[in-house]
Amino acid sequence: ENWEKLTSKRLTDKTVGILGGLGPEATVHFLSRILARTVDLYHASIDQQHIPIIIQHNPTVPNRNDAIDGVGTNCGPHLRDMTSSLVKSGAVDFIVLACNTAHAFQSYIEE
C-alpha cells in the first residue's frame, strides 16, 4: 500500500485533510480504518502516536449519483469549496476524499 510513502518524516509530522460527510458513515468508517492501520503498521499505542487529521464533514453536498446521472445539482463546486477551505487553512499537508462516487468530480477538487 501507499501508507509508507506518506511518511518521509515521522508519521505525526503530517496532517491529513479529509473531504467527508458524503455518506457520513463512510467518513466514520474511513477514519476508523486510518486509526486501525496506524496501530497495525506503526504500532501506535497512545494518542500522540496517531496521525493529525482535519475533517471537512459536509453532508449537505448534493447527491453525487443524481449529478452523475444529469438529474441533480452539480456537486463539483461544493467539493471545490470544501477543498479550498482545507487548503486555505494551511493546516493540512495533503487531502483525501472519503467517497468513491465523488471521485467523478475530481477535476473540481484539483482546481
TALIN-V407557 format. One record per backbone hydrogen bond with DSSP energy under -0.5 kcal/mol. NH is the residue of the N-H (numbers start at 0). CO is the residue of the C=O. E is the energy in kcal/mol with one decimal. If there is no record, write none. Layout:
NH & CO & E
NH & CO & E
This chain:
4 & 1 & -1.0
5 & 1 & -0.8
5 & 2 & -1.6
6 & 3 & -1.1
12 & 9 & -1.9
13 & 10 & -1.2
15 & 51 & -2.6
16 & 93 & -2.7
17 & 53 & -2.6
18 & 95 & -2.8
19 & 17 & -0.8
19 & 55 & -2.7
22 & 20 & -1.6
23 & 20 & -0.6
25 & 22 & -0.9
26 & 22 & -1.6
27 & 23 & -1.9
28 & 24 & -2.6
29 & 25 & -2.5
30 & 26 & -2.6
31 & 27 & -2.4
32 & 28 & -2.1
33 & 29 & -2.2
34 & 30 & -2.5
35 & 31 & -2.4
36 & 32 & -2.8
37 & 33 & -2.2
38 & 34 & -1.7
39 & 35 & -2.7
40 & 36 & -3.2
41 & 37 & -1.6
42 & 38 & -1.3
43 & 37 & -1.3
48 & 45 & -2.1
49 & 46 & -1.9
51 & 13 & -0.8
53 & 15 & -2.9
55 & 17 & -3.1
55 & 53 & -0.5
56 & 54 & -1.1
57 & 19 & -2.4
57 & 55 & -0.8
60 & 57 & -1.2
66 & 62 & -1.8
67 & 63 & -2.5
68 & 64 & -2.2
69 & 65 & -0.5
69 & 66 & -1.0
70 & 65 & -2.3
71 & 65 & -1.1
78 & 74 & -2.2
79 & 75 & -2.5
80 & 76 & -2.2
81 & 77 & -2.3
82 & 78 & -2.4
83 & 79 & -2.7
84 & 80 & -2.2
85 & 81 & -1.6
86 & 82 & -2.6
87 & 83 & -3.2
88 & 84 & -1.1
89 & 85 & -0.6
89 & 86 & -1.4
90 & 85 & -0.6
91 & 85 & -0.5
92 & 14 & -3.1
93 & 14 & -1.1
95 & 16 & -2.9
97 & 18 & -2.2
97 & 95 & -0.5
98 & 96 & -0.8
102 & 98 & -0.5
102 & 99 & -1.4
103 & 100 & -2.0
104 & 101 & -2.2
105 & 102 & -1.6
107 & 104 & -1.2
108 & 104 & -1.2
109 & 105 & -2.2
110 & 107 & -0.7
